[in-house]
Amino acid sequence: MSSHLSNLLEKTELWIERISLRDANLNEIASTVADTLGMEHGEVLVTDVQDHHVTLDILRQTVDPNLVVGKQDELLKSLGRLPGVNITEETSIHSNGMLGWIAFDRDEATEALGRSERMVEEIRLNLSKRAIVFSTGHEVATGQIKDTNTPAIAETLEAEGYVVKRGPTLKDDKVLIAGNLRQAVYDDGYALIITTGGVGAEDKDHTVEAVLSLDPTAATPYICTFEKEKGRHTKDGVRIGVGQVEDALIVALPGPNDEVRMSMEVLVKGLESKPDKHALAEEIAASLRHKLREKMKHSIHGH
């Protein structure tokens, strides 16, 4: 049972109409309803009794619809066996909520529930495959450098069935970057958000800090470390970031295109196995550290 479908069946009321009571025990009525619907006795209360009309409050937060669907006849028969309760052919049960399934034909309603569940699962899957990519950096934002990262990321994700939006190129500003990430999560509902650039050790690099502002427990492993305040390095190293906000995964990658492509290979594999953010971040960081060591070896041999 999909939790999305179950959540549609939140606390509601049932009304039994055209029912006659005479010295009936309201607790027995509530207990009979609970037993028939597979609930605890304390989860069903009779809240009102008026002219041939009984109102029951269902206190359970979520209800399995398969326990409810098509149960009207069974429930009415059970109620009719209680002392002081008179059920006729005109007696019926209604609900404004999803508990209204109780009055449906069981076979037809079960088929409808199956269609609803499949539709919810399809929607969930479609939402999980929505991604947006942001490049960052003054040079890219002003057109001095061509953005080769966004097309590369989009191509990789689209091959995996994602629907990818090319987000705007963001300037090196923590508040601006964080604001766009927040909008992508809360307003636009993206499941995967990827940034490139701004993860370095200079004072213009703010992407990892923007991710941390949304997820203070984000994984931010180092690719390499530096001595602070030496040269242009105002921070102690280059880091990537992987954060989780609501249902969205935020991944902050480096700027160099070859590093982005390598990171995407690891990221795609990681998304298939669904590791936690710390494991995924470390896998990406490890591949980048290995690539950096290889670059340094070639550089040394070249000289």
Summary of the structure (lengths in Angstrom):
residues: 303
radius of gyration: 29.2
end to end distance: 63.4
largest distance: 101.1
contacts: 960
relative contact order: 0.09
helix: 46%
strand: 23%
